[in-house]
Amino acid sequence: MISLLSAATLLVASFQPAPVESSQPQLSEEHSAMLRCSAAFALVSYGQANGDEAMRAWPIIDPRGREFFVRSLAKIIDDTGMTREQVSQMAEAEAQRLIDQNLLDGVMPGCLLMLDASGV
C-alpha cells in the first residue's frame, strides 16, 4: 500500500510545473512605472527627433524626458542591485511592449504627470 501511495504521489508531482526561476528581481510598482515611463519618453524623444508627426503631438520631451530616463534607471539599479545591462534590457523590452501592444498613447498622459511630479 505504501509503494502504491508513493507511486501516486510521484505521478501527481510529475504533472506540476517546475518553479520558474527569475534571473531578475521583481520590480515594485514604483519601479515598474518609472521603467514604463522611461521607455515611453525614449520612444517619443526618438520620434520627435526623427520627424514622426504622431510623436510631435506630445509636448517636447527632451531634455526633461532624457533626464527622467537617466535618473529612473539609476534609481532602479541602486534600489534593486540589478546591473546596468539588466535594467537596460528591461527598458528595451518595455519599449518594445509599448510598441507591440500599441500602448504608448495610453501611458503618456500618466507619464507626463509623473514627469511633472518628479521635479525634473
C-alpha positions in Angstrom: 0.0 0.0 0.0 2.8 2.4 0.8 4.5 1.8 -2.5 1.2 2.5 -4.3 0.8 5.7 -2.4 4.4 6.7 -3.2 3.9 6.0 -6.8 0.7 8.0 -6.9 2.5 10.9 -5.2 5.3 10.8 -7.7 2.9 10.7 -10.6 1.0 13.8 -9.3 4.2 15.6 -8.6 5.4 15.0 -12.2 2.4 16.9 -13.5 3.1 20.0 -11.5 5.0 22.7 -13.4 8.6 23.3 -12.3 9.1 26.5 -10.4 10.0 29.4 -12.6 13.4 31.0 -11.8 13.8 34.6 -12.5 17.2 35.9 -13.2 16.0 39.5 -12.5 14.3 40.7 -9.3 10.7 41.7 -9.4 10.2 45.4 -9.7 8.0 47.3 -7.3 5.0 49.3 -8.7 7.1 52.4 -8.4 10.0 50.9 -10.3 7.6 49.5 -13.0 6.0 52.8 -13.5 9.4 54.5 -13.8 10.6 51.9 -16.3 7.4 52.2 -18.3 7.6 56.0 -18.5 11.3 56.0 -19.2 10.6 53.7 -22.2 7.7 55.9 -23.3 9.8 59.0 -23.1 12.6 57.3 -25.1 10.1 56.4 -27.9 8.6 59.9 -28.0 12.0 61.5 -27.9 13.2 59.3 -30.8 10.1 60.0 -32.8 10.3 63.8 -32.2 13.9 63.9 -33.2 13.2 61.9 -36.4 10.2 63.9 -37.6 7.4 61.5 -36.6 4.3 63.6 -36.7 2.4 61.4 -34.2 5.2 61.9 -31.7 5.1 65.7 -32.3 1.6 65.7 -30.9 3.1 65.3 -27.5 4.9 68.1 -25.6 8.6 68.4 -26.3 10.2 65.6 -24.2 13.9 66.5 -24.2 15.8 67.3 -22.2 13.4 66.6 -19.2 12.4 63.1 -20.5 16.0 62.2 -21.1 16.9 63.2 -17.5 13.9 61.3 -16.1 15.1 58.3 -18.0 18.7 58.5 -16.6 17.6 59.2 -13.0 14.9 56.5 -13.1 17.2 53.7 -14.4 19.9 54.7 -11.9 17.4 54.5 -9.1 16.2 51.1 -10.2 19.8 49.9 -10.3 20.6 51.4 -6.9 17.4 50.1 -5.2 17.4 46.5 -6.7 21.0 45.7 -7.1 20.4 44.9 -10.8 23.2 45.6 -13.3 23.1 48.4 -15.8 22.8 45.8 -18.5 19.8 44.1 -16.9 17.9 47.4 -16.4 18.8 48.5 -20.0 17.4 45.2 -21.3 14.3 45.7 -19.3 13.8 49.2 -20.6 14.3 48.0 -24.2 11.8 45.2 -23.6 9.3 47.6 -22.1 9.7 50.0 -25.1 9.1 47.0 -27.5 6.0 46.0 -25.4 4.6 49.6 -25.7 5.1 49.4 -29.5 3.8 45.9 -30.0 0.7 46.4 -27.9 0.1 49.9 -29.1 0.1 51.3 -25.6 2.1 54.5 -25.9 -0.8 56.8 -26.3 -2.5 55.3 -23.3 0.5 55.6 -21.0 1.8 59.0 -22.0 -0.7 61.2 -20.1 0.1 59.5 -16.8 3.8 59.6 -17.6 3.7 63.3 -18.3 2.1 63.7 -14.9 4.9 61.6 -13.4 7.5 63.7 -15.2 6.0 66.9 -13.8 5.8 65.4 -10.3 9.4 64.3 -10.5 10.7 67.9 -10.5 13.0 67.2 -13.4 
